[in-house]
Amino acid sequence: LSNPEVLRELLLTSPGMRQVVERNPEIGQALQDPQTLQHMANMVRNPSLMNEMTALTDRALSNLDVTPGGMDALARMYHEVQRPLQEACEETLGDGTGSRTSQRGTPSP
């Protein structure tokens, strides 16, 4: 994970991830940035950094509550970016069968 190019190629091996990148060019741009990829790898290796980034994200999301239209924008981003990105990651990191499981370990539709 120390090589950004290897990490980028690993992420893009999933057809689902490639679709997310095609539909959201800003994600493709982020995957071209070696610093972004290095930061992603650091979060995977360092749980305290991951916790810190999660706390910062939670704080930023809570600020959307007071922003007019903020929750609508968040819902749109979830449906257009987050959910497809999560599904692509699950596909890449899954058992290779293409089936997904819910958080309880049961197959999801």
C-alpha positions as CSV (number, residue, x, y, z in Angstrom):
1,L,0.0,0.0,0.0
2,S,3.0,2.3,0.1
3,N,3.0,2.7,-3.7
4,P,0.1,5.0,-4.9
5,E,0.1,3.4,-8.4
6,V,-0.5,-0.1,-7.0
7,L,-3.3,1.2,-4.7
8,R,-5.0,3.0,-7.6
9,E,-4.8,-0.2,-9.8
10,L,-6.1,-2.3,-6.9
11,L,-9.1,0.0,-6.5
12,L,-9.8,0.1,-10.2
13,T,-9.8,-3.7,-10.6
14,S,-13.5,-3.7,-9.7
15,P,-15.9,-3.1,-12.5
16,G,-18.2,-1.4,-10.0
17,M,-15.4,1.0,-9.0
18,R,-14.7,1.8,-12.6
19,Q,-18.4,2.7,-13.1
20,V,-18.4,5.0,-10.1
21,V,-15.3,6.7,-11.5
22,E,-16.9,7.1,-14.9
23,R,-20.1,8.6,-13.4
24,N,-18.1,10.8,-11.0
25,P,-15.0,12.3,-12.6
26,E,-14.1,14.0,-9.3
27,I,-13.4,10.6,-7.8
28,G,-11.3,9.7,-10.8
29,Q,-9.3,12.9,-10.3
30,A,-8.8,12.0,-6.6
31,L,-7.5,8.6,-7.6
32,Q,-4.9,10.3,-9.8
33,D,-3.6,12.3,-6.9
34,P,-0.7,10.5,-5.2
35,Q,-1.2,12.5,-2.0
36,T,-4.8,11.4,-1.7
37,L,-3.9,7.8,-2.3
38,Q,-1.1,8.0,0.3
39,H,-3.6,9.5,2.8
40,M,-6.0,6.7,2.1
41,A,-3.3,4.1,2.7
42,N,-2.2,5.9,5.9
43,M,-5.8,5.7,7.2
44,V,-6.0,2.0,6.5
45,R,-2.7,1.4,8.4
46,N,-3.4,3.8,11.3
47,P,-6.7,3.3,13.2
48,S,-6.2,6.5,15.2
49,L,-5.9,8.5,11.9
50,M,-9.1,6.7,10.7
51,N,-10.9,7.7,13.9
52,E,-9.7,11.3,13.6
53,M,-11.0,11.5,10.0
54,T,-14.3,9.9,10.9
55,A,-14.7,12.5,13.7
56,L,-14.0,15.4,11.3
57,T,-16.4,14.0,8.8
58,D,-19.1,13.6,11.4
59,R,-18.6,17.2,12.4
60,A,-18.8,18.4,8.8
61,L,-22.0,16.4,8.3
62,S,-23.6,17.8,11.4
63,N,-23.0,21.3,10.0
64,L,-25.2,20.4,7.0
65,D,-28.2,20.4,9.3
66,V,-28.1,24.2,9.6
67,T,-27.3,24.8,5.9
68,P,-30.3,25.4,3.7
69,G,-30.6,22.5,1.3
70,G,-27.7,20.7,3.0
71,M,-29.5,17.5,3.8
72,D,-30.9,17.3,0.3
73,A,-27.4,17.7,-1.1
74,L,-26.2,15.0,1.3
75,A,-28.9,12.6,0.3
76,R,-28.1,13.2,-3.4
77,M,-24.4,12.5,-2.8
78,Y,-25.2,9.4,-0.8
79,H,-27.3,7.9,-3.7
80,E,-25.1,9.1,-6.5
81,V,-21.6,8.6,-5.0
82,Q,-21.4,6.9,-1.5
83,R,-23.7,4.0,-2.0
84,P,-22.2,3.0,-5.4
85,L,-18.7,3.5,-4.1
86,Q,-19.4,1.3,-1.0
87,E,-21.0,-1.4,-3.2
88,A,-17.9,-1.3,-5.5
89,C,-15.6,-1.6,-2.5
90,E,-17.6,-4.5,-1.1
91,E,-17.4,-6.2,-4.5
92,T,-13.6,-5.7,-4.7
93,L,-13.0,-6.8,-1.1
94,G,-15.7,-9.6,-1.1
95,D,-15.3,-13.2,-1.7
96,G,-15.0,-12.9,-5.4
97,T,-18.5,-14.3,-6.2
98,G,-20.1,-10.9,-6.7
99,S,-22.6,-11.5,-3.9
100,R,-22.9,-9.0,-1.2
101,T,-23.8,-9.6,2.4
102,S,-25.5,-7.3,4.8
103,Q,-23.8,-6.2,8.1
104,R,-25.4,-9.1,9.8
105,G,-23.7,-11.5,7.3
106,T,-26.9,-12.4,5.5
107,P,-27.1,-12.0,1.7
108,S,-28.7,-8.8,0.6
109,P,-30.9,-8.4,-2.5
